[in-house]
């Protein structure tokens, strides 16, 4: 009798789908305690995170019971694997994409929390995280109303010691700001910039 058939016999009457059975089979093959997650009401993607966690002696059952999504559980699991302070991001109201950026910041020894807003999207938070890692003054652009692509241009300018934050307003696109930044890097002075470039890119 095949292993999968044996498992179906053991869990006879349980309403597991094929993906759930797959996680149970893999778990048994890996020697983990599949009874921790072999429950029909646990989605297969959550089972997967529990299985990987158990394989690495990590317990995420509390967060599973609290109703965290599989993608959130993944970030918590990875944070625990790296011995990070998951209390900084293990909040069910924080999207997994935001958790990821906070986790990366902790892993890279930067404190991103004072510089981000819950209303920001993941791309904005990433632009701030990378800015902190590059040791630039992210206060020049860590504002909810500044789009992520603009943040990137301001950040890249600051990395090159060029501050274009004051030259941006909602009418200036990321492509325009990129051109402005490159023009300054090539030595164009502000007066010429105002007269020859800005009128055509706003």
Secondary structure, DSSP 4 states (H G I P E B T S, - for coil): --HHHHHHHHTTT----HHHHHHHHHHHHHT--GGGT--TTS-HHHHHHHHHHHHTT---HHHHHTT--HHHHHHHHHHHHTT--GGGT--TTS-HHHHHHHHHHHHTT---GGG--TTS-HHHHHHHHHHHHTT--GGGT--TTS-HHHHHHHHHHHHTT---GGG--TTS-HHHHHHHHHHHHTT--HHHIIIIIHHHH-
